[in-house]
């Protein structure tokens, strides 16, 4: 089979619940920092529009490509209060897109060619949206497992890279314990009669850099003050309970797809 002469690139953002945002790079367009900045702005608008429950707690993971680490990108993310999960240098085997999304898409596309760019874009988009949420959950669990193995295998990962891995692993564990712990603390403060501002100040003092956002603290303070007893999240229709987290880690990936013989 001859190689395709034309390829199209797709940029995909996904989290533990599925595809968050995807778009195709226009033909002839270089993915430089200026273009990636516009992509991030579109991503932010989509999150605000359709994912209001996590809009204040998003953490972004992307690799160390120049377009991702440029000043205008880091400055935009800092001003948007979107922390970036650090990625160890020269470690594509530790990126969720390489562990999961790329192989999954490759299997689907293998041996298939399309006559037009529009056809391939439609097929790829439809396929990505059809991936079950359970597969995304398994991918994030596999990511944590691989990070843990690399941290434990000190003979493979050393120095700064090991510290970066530990930082990533800690990011991935916040929602499983820290957020619930802080909700219990908020509930306790409500029963003591502390107002929302005083409660958030106490959380900052106790949890420091791991403290949840002011808006999240205020939301839970209001809920407990109005009589809520349960600290866990309520299940969402159409989504398994295990897919719900207080914070969301969104992964960016780029993939080239062959289109024409």
MITORMAR-911132 format. One record per residue (C-alpha): residue in three letters; x, y, z. Coordinates in steps of 0.2 Angstrom, whole numbers, plus 5000, padded with zeros to 4 digits. Layout:
N
ALAXYZ/...
//
This chain:
261
UNK500050005000/UNK500750174995/UNK501050305008/UNK499850455009/UNK500450615001/UNK499350725012/UNK499150725031/UNK498050815043/UNK498450855061/UNK497250855075/UNK497450935092/UNK496450835106/UNK496150885124/UNK495350745135/UNK495150705153/UNK494550555163/UNK492750575157/UNK493150585138/UNK493550715124/UNK493450895130/UNK493950985114/UNK494750935097/UNK495151035082/UNK496051005066/UNK497551115061/UNK497251205044/UNK498351145030/UNK499951235029/UNK499751305047/UNK501251275059/UNK500851245077/UNK501851385084/UNK501551475101/UNK500351605093/UNK499251465085/UNK499251365101/UNK498751515111/UNK497251535101/UNK496851345103/UNK496951365122/UNK495751515121/UNK494551415112/UNK494751265125/UNK494451385139/UNK492851455131/UNK492251275129/UNK492651225147/UNK491651385153/UNK490251345142/UNK489951155144/UNK491051105160/UNK490551235172/UNK490851115187/UNK492651105184/UNK493051275176/UNK493951345191/UNK494951185195/UNK495651135178/UNK497451075177/UNK498251055160/UNK499550925154/UNK500550945138/UNK502350895133/UNK503851005133/UNK503651065115/UNK504251245111/UNK502551295107/UNK501951235124/UNK503351315134/UNK503451485126/UNK503151635137/UNK501551685130/UNK500851515134/UNK501451505151/UNK500951685155/UNK499151655148/UNK498951495159/UNK499651585174/UNK498451725171/UNK497051605169/UNK497451515185/UNK497651345176/UNK499151255183/UNK500151145171/UNK500550965176/UNK502450955173/UNK503050825161/UNK504750745162/UNK505950785147/UNK506250655134/UNK504850545141/UNK503550515128/UNK503150345136/UNK502450435151/UNK501150545141/UNK499350485142/UNK499150515123/UNK500550395119/UNK499950265132/UNK498150275126/UNK497450395113/UNK498750375099/UNK498750185099/UNK496850185100/UNK496750295085/UNK498050205075/UNK497150045077/UNK495550125070/UNK496450205055/UNK497650065050/UNK497450015032/UNK496150155028/UNK496350295016/UNK495150435012/UNK494950534996/UNK494750705005/UNK495350795021/UNK493450825026/UNK493050635025/UNK494550595037/UNK494150735049/UNK492350685050/UNK492850495053/UNK494150545066/UNK492950655076/UNK491550535076/UNK492750395082/UNK493550495096/UNK491750545102/UNK491250355102/UNK492650295114/UNK491850235130/UNK492150335146/UNK492850175154/UNK494350175142/UNK494750355147/UNK494650305166/UNK495750155163/UNK497050265153/UNK497250385168/UNK497450235180/UNK498750165169/UNK499650335168/UNK499750335187/UNK500350155188/UNK501750195176/UNK502250345185/UNK502250255201/UNK503350115193/UNK504650245187/UNK504750335204/UNK505050165213/UNK506250105200/UNK507650235205/UNK508850145194/UNK507950205178/UNK507350385184/UNK508450495194/UNK508750675199/UNK507650815193/UNK506650695182/UNK506150585197/UNK505650745206/UNK504550795191/UNK503750625191/UNK503350635209/UNK502550805206/UNK501450735192/UNK500950585203/UNK500450695217/UNK499450795205/UNK498550635200/UNK498150595218/UNK497450755224/UNK495550715220/UNK495550545228/UNK495950615245/UNK496350795247/UNK494750865240/UNK493650755251/UNK494750795266/UNK494550985263/UNK492650965261/UNK492550885278/UNK493551035285/UNK492351155277/UNK490851065284/UNK491751075302/UNK491951255299/UNK490151285295/UNK489651195311/UNK490751305321/UNK489951455313/UNK491351515302/UNK490951615287/UNK491551575269/UNK493051695269/UNK493651635286/UNK493451455281/UNK494451485265/UNK495851565275/UNK495951415286/UNK496051295271/UNK497451395264/UNK498351395281/UNK498151205283/UNK498351145265/UNK499451275257/UNK499751245239/UNK498551095239/UNK497151205244/UNK495551205233/UNK495051365224/UNK494051505233/UNK492551465222/UNK492551285226/UNK492751325245/UNK491351445244/UNK490251325234/UNK490451185247/UNK490251305262/UNK488551365254/UNK487951185252/UNK488451135270/UNK487651295277/UNK486051255268/UNK485951085276/UNK486950965264/UNK487650815274/UNK488550715260/UNK490350765256/UNK490550655240/UNK489950715223/UNK488250675217/UNK488250555202/UNK487950635185/UNK486750555173/UNK487550465159/UNK489250465168/UNK489850335180/UNK490150395197/UNK491950345197/UNK492250465183/UNK491850615193/UNK493250715201/UNK493250875210/UNK494650935199/UNK495050895181/UNK496650855173/UNK496550895154/UNK497850815143/UNK498350885126/UNK498850775111/UNK499350805093/UNK499150675080/UNK499450665061/UNK498250565051/UNK498550505033/UNK497150555021/UNK497550535002/UNK498450404992/
//
